[in-house]
Amino acid sequence: MTLEEAQKQVDQWVKTYGVRYFSELTNMVVLTEEVGELARVMARKYGDQSFKEGEKDNIDEEIADVLWVLLCIANQTGVDITDAFRKSMEKKTKRDNKRHINNPKLKDHGRE
């Protein structure tokens, strides 16, 4: 599935089952909530915290939830996420094409 297809699929779902999009501000708050849920799983899985009883390692679900809300926000603000992502990659490549390769802090961490 492409980003364009995902964006269209989310739009169709909202129009079919969701009645309408939440407001842009509400979706920004929902995005923040979803990122927090992802952060909780990351802290348990990769950080020093452990999972509480009843919690599970559902990092895949949490990442998908973040993507879902991002796609909602893109749809309702008229952003073509495919084009925006392409432009972001070009910008990062132009700006950072030597920055990380030449960063001595990154050399000792298995970059081959």
Residue pairs with C-beta under 8 A, 6 or more apart in sequence:
1 9
2 82
3 81
3 82
3 85
4 80
4 81
4 82
6 67
6 71
6 81
7 71
7 74
7 75
7 80
7 81
7 82
10 68
10 71
10 72
10 75
11 75
14 20
14 21
14 72
14 75
21 27
21 72
21 75
21 76
22 30
22 72
24 73
24 76
24 77
27 69
27 72
27 73
27 76
28 73
30 69
31 66
31 69
31 70
31 73
34 62
34 65
34 66
34 68
34 69
35 66
37 62
37 65
38 59
38 62
38 63
38 65
38 66
41 57
41 58
41 59
41 62
42 59
43 49
44 50
44 51
44 55
44 57
45 51
45 57
45 59
51 57
70 81
71 81
73 79
74 80
74 81
74 84
100 106
